[in-house]
């Protein structure tokens, strides 16, 4: 992807597919994926660098979220757990951006705690029938495919569900007032009939597939947001130089300078965390702890820097045209998706040997 990427303006959900296709045409969906399926055959560090460019050019956390849900929710799980036929069928059009995808985990009574999942699947001849409701699903209702997690004879399994499958309905219900550059909706499964070839991985392997998908999503979902934070910092520094206060420009006041220093430190620290996640992924090492720490730090850093940016701009930062105030709302959402900050602290404590309630391992 080049810095010359041109995206059509956001005009509501109808324009999102074209924005997604434009991103795909610039190769954003092809990093860290094998060339045989249309990938670049490069590494996760290259993925982080390209996502950062997207974030800075678009300044759209919603578009970043849309791309990441597609990649970590569907593309990489299919690469790692799909059989040969599934990989050949799904990966090329997903990498080209012909299809938009994601995954459906959250339910009305179940978020991070997947043990509370109630969606069910049952064997029906040579296929399966799915029942249940999913909520707050990124890329629904626009998605063509979703990996849906449901219980099959107790354990969780993963299923490939198409928007046109009988008994399946992707809706725009429970849409969120944040990250407008993506869509968030629901999935209704009412006796949804799918073939046996739609099972991803082995029966009962869904929790492992799901946790790995979340692990990589947490590790890299904020790579694009670093570009947004970089833009925020540039705007604040320029404003501090232009705005006069007393006998000098605004940035000469220590209180202002310290906030800018904090924003710089957060951005640079987050980049270091992302580099560490890329190093672990590129060398085939476990990401669980580093991913949880990265996502927790990133979410809190983005929120605080977004608040600081508005504060440093004053009333001008509250004008819609500034592009700053909407990022505060997006940053609030960032504390929730891919696991809330509180849930990630529990996970980090468990991985450190001091917490209870998680069965996670290094």
Secondary structure, 3 states (H helix, E strand, C coil): CCCCCCCCCCCCHHHHHHHHHHHHHCCCCCCCCCHHHCCCCCCHHHHHHHHHHHHHHHCCHHHHHHHHHHHHHHHHHHHHHCCHHHHHHHHHHHHHCCCCEEEECCECCECCCHHHCCCEEEEECCEEEEEEEEEEEECCCCCCEEEEEEEECCCEEEEEEECCCCCEEEECCCCCCCCCCCCEEEEEEEEEEEEHHHEECCCCCHHHHHHHHHHHHHHHCCHHHHHHHHHHHHHHHHHHHHCEECCEEHHHCHHHHHHHHHHHHHHHHHHHHHHHHHHHHHCCCCCHHHHHHHHHHHHHHHHHHHHHHHHHHHHHHHCHHHCCHHHHHHHHHHCCCCCCHHHHHHHHHHHCCCCCCCCCCC
